[in-house]
Amino acid sequence: MKTTSVSCDNLPAASSLKEIKKIVVVGAGTMGSGIAQVSAMSDHEVVLYDIAQDRLDLAMEKIAKNLDGGIKRGKLSEEEKKQCIANITVTTDFLLLNGDLLIEAIVEDLVIKVDLFKRLNSQNAPDAIFASNTSSIPITRIAAEIPQPERVVGMHFFNPAHIMKLVEVISGAATSQEVANQVFDLAIKMKKKPVRVKDAPGFIVNRVARQFYLESLQAMEERVATHETIDTVLENLGFRMGPFKLMDLIGVETNHSVSCSMFDSFFQASRFRPSRIQQQKVDAGHHGRKSKKGFYEYS
């Protein structure tokens, strides 16, 4: 990996940063669809991209269902739902991905993320902001091979993105303070509660929460208790959802990929060692709610 100098010379000053009007979200999975929804709800023009049209169709169905739930709870009006839907354009055409802020919500793989941003760089303005929704990969590593690395920032939402308030805004070694500030302010406009985070594997939440999952998996692997019992105990201690229910909600394969990423980032520290049981679930395609089967079964 080549070394990139830390410089903000090519980036406009804070007062002249382009206003974020158009947001591109790459990846129409669980996180991507949620990010597209909150972006559209904050009155931005949104382009939601995926390589598969059926994923885009499913994402729009999910967004509409989420909005209907908000109407039932009295959180928004029918007119606000219509405006949100109208603000979103879906596409499978990569050449249409031009915007002021481009957020990737794709597979947790450094090489794939870097390749995506390189392709986006070739067709976007040099002051377009690139944001990663990565759960664990250091932003510095993602930005290292991207032209103008000072405009690469972490914008980590939590699942479900349309409900969870927290957003981690992560500055890599080269990230401009002005860019971090603009993304922080955008999260507030989205009615989120952003926090500023320094660049490190797992950032705040996934670093602290990793043991919540891994220790629970190890207890299950050692037959200390079943996954149902572990969930029940932790929920009775005050957690809103036990670790196995939460892994099924997030996606077992997504949770496992974060564990693998952090294990490598911390130079195979034993406290981050991934679970064989979770790997087996991934191999079997038992990804949780999305596949109707994970640690639990769903009708």
N, C-alpha and C positions, 0 to 999 in steps of 0.2 A: 504494500500500500504506500503510495507516494506521500511525502510530507507536504502539508499545505500551510503557508504562513498565515498568521492571524492578522487580518487587515480589514478595516471597514472603509477603505478609501473609495471603493467602487459603489458604496451604498449611499443613498441620499440621507441627509440629516433627518431627525425625527419630524421636524416641521414640514418636510417635503415628501415624506413617505406617501406613496399612493394609497388613497382610501380603499379599504377592502369592500368591494361591491359584489364581485363575482367569485364564488367559491367552487372549486372542483374537488370532488371526493372520488378517489380511486378505490374501488372495491365495494361491492353492494351486499356484503355479508351482514352479519348481525351488527357489528360496530359501524360499518360504512353507512348502512341505512339509517341508523340512529343519528350519526353525525350529520347526514344530509337533512334529516328532519329538523334538528335544532338549528341548523344553519338557515334553513328556509323559514322557520318560525321567527327568526330574528330579522326577517325581511331582506335576505340576501338572494341574489340570483344564484341558483345551485345547478351544477352539472354532476350527475351521478353516473359513474362509468363502471362497467364490468365487461369481461370478455364474453359472457353468456347472457343472452336476452332473457332466458327463464329466471335467472337470478335477479335481474332488474325488475321483472314483473312481480316476483315474490317480494322484493324489497318495497315496491310501491304498495302492494297489498298490506304489508306489515305496517307501513307508515300510516295508511288510511285507518287501519284497525287501531293503532295507537292514538290517533287523533279522535276517533270515535269514542275511545275510552276517556279521553280528556273532556269531551263534550258531556258524557254521562256524569262525570265527576264535577261538572260545572267549572272546569279550568279554562275552557275556551269555547268560542261560539262556532256555529256552522260556517259563518263567513270567514273566520280565521282559518278553519280547516281548508276551505276552498282556496284561500290565498296561499296557504302553505303548499298545497299540491300544485298550484299554478306556478310557484316559484321554482319547482324542480323539473329539470329536463334530464331524461335518461338516454344513454347512448352506449353503443358498442364500438363507436368510431374513435380511435385514439387521437386522430388528428383534430378532433373537436375539443381537446382538453387544453384550453387556454383560460387563464384566470388570474386574479390578483393574489389569491391564496389557493394552493393546491395541497390537499391533505391525503396522505396515503393511509389506507386501512386494509392492508393486504397481509399475506403470510409473513410470519415472524422469521425472516431470513435476510441477513445483511446483504448478501450478493444480489438478491432479487430487488430489495428496496433501492440499493444504489443504482442498479440498472434502470429501474423505473424513473428515478429522478434525473438520470442522464438523458433519457429519452424525452422527458418533459422539458428539460432545459433547452433542448434543441428547437422547441417550438413555442417557448414562452419568453416574455421580456426579461432582461437581466435583473430587474427589481421585483419579479414575482417571488412571493414567499413560499418556500417548500416546508411543509409541516409533516412530521411523522407521528402516527398514533401508536408507535411501538410501545410495548409493555416493558421491555428490558434491554434492548440494544442501545448502547451509548450513542448519543446524537453526534458526538465528535467522529465516531467511526463512519457513520452514514455520510456526514458532510465532507469528509476528507478528500473525496474524489469528485466533488461537485463544484463547478465554477461558481464563484461568489459564495463560498461556504458560510459567509456571515449571514446569509438570508435563510439558512436551514435551522429549524427549531423543532423541539418536541411539543406536541399538543396531544397529551394522553387523556382520552375520555375513559369513562368506566361504564360497564354494562349493567343495566340498559342505559344507553347514552341519553335518551330523551327524558329519563327520570333522575339518574344520579347527578348530583350537583358538582362533584369534585372534578377539576381538570388540572393535571400537572403540566406546567409550562416549563420545559427543560431547555436550558442554554448549554450548547456545546462549547468547546474551547474557542471556536471562531464565531459563535453566534453574536450578532450585533445586539446591544442593549436596546436599541430602538425597535428592532424587529420583535424581540421578546416582549417589550412593552406593548406593542401593537397587538400581538396575539393575546396577551393578558387582558387588554381592554376589550378585545373581541369576545373573549370568554364571558366577561361580565355582561356584555350586550346580549349574549346568548342566555343570560340569567343563570350562569354557572358560578361556582366559587373557585376561582383559579388560585393555585399556589405556585410560587417560584421555586424551582428545583435545580440544583447543580447536577451536572452530568455524571452519572454513576450507574452501573448495572442494576436494573430493577427500580431505579429512582427511589422514591419513598415507599409507596404503597406495596409494590411487588416485592421489594426487599424485605419489608417487615412482615408481609402476609405469607411469604413463601413457606415459613415454618408451620403456619396454620394448616397448609395443605400437606406438606411433606411429613410432618410428625403424625398427622392423622392417617396418612397412607401407610406409614411405617407401623403404627399401632395395629392397623388392620392386617398388614402383612404378617406381623408377629402373632396374630390371633389374640391380641389383647381384648378386642371387641369387634363386633360387626360394624359396618359403615352406618347402619341405622342407629345403633346404640351410640356411636361417637357423635353423630349429628344431634341426637336427642340430648346428650349430656351438654354439648357446647351451646345448644339453643337455650337450655335451661340455665346456663351460666350468663345468658344475656345476649349472645350473638343472634341476630335476626334470622340467619340461615346457617346451617351446619356446613362444613367444608365439602362434603360429597354432593349435597344438593347444589351448592354454589358452583362446584366444578361442572356439574351437569348443565347449569344455567349458562355459564361462561362458554362452555365447550371443552370437553375433556382433552381433545387434541390441542386446543389453544393453550390451555393451562399447562399441559405437558411441554409444549414447545418453549414456553417461557422458562420453565424449570431447566430445560436443556441449555437454553441460551445463558441463563445465569450461572449454571454449573461451569460452562466453558469460560465465561467472563471472569469468574472468580478462581480461575486456574484449578478447577476440579476440587474445590474445597468440599470436604465431606458433608458439611451441613446443607449444601445445595444439591446433593446427589439425587437425581431423578428416581422415580419409583418404577420398579418392574411391573407392578400391578397396573399402574396407569399406562405404561407402554403397551401392555397386553390389551387393554381396552382400546387404545388407539389402533393397534394392529387389527383388531376385530371390527373396527368401524363403529364402535359403541361410543359415540361422541357426545351423548347427553340428550337434552331435549330436542335438539335439531334432528337427531337420527332416531328419536323415539325410544332410545335405550342408551343408558350410560351405567352409572352405579345403581340407578333406579330405572324402571320401565314406565313409559308414558303412552297413554292411549291417544 
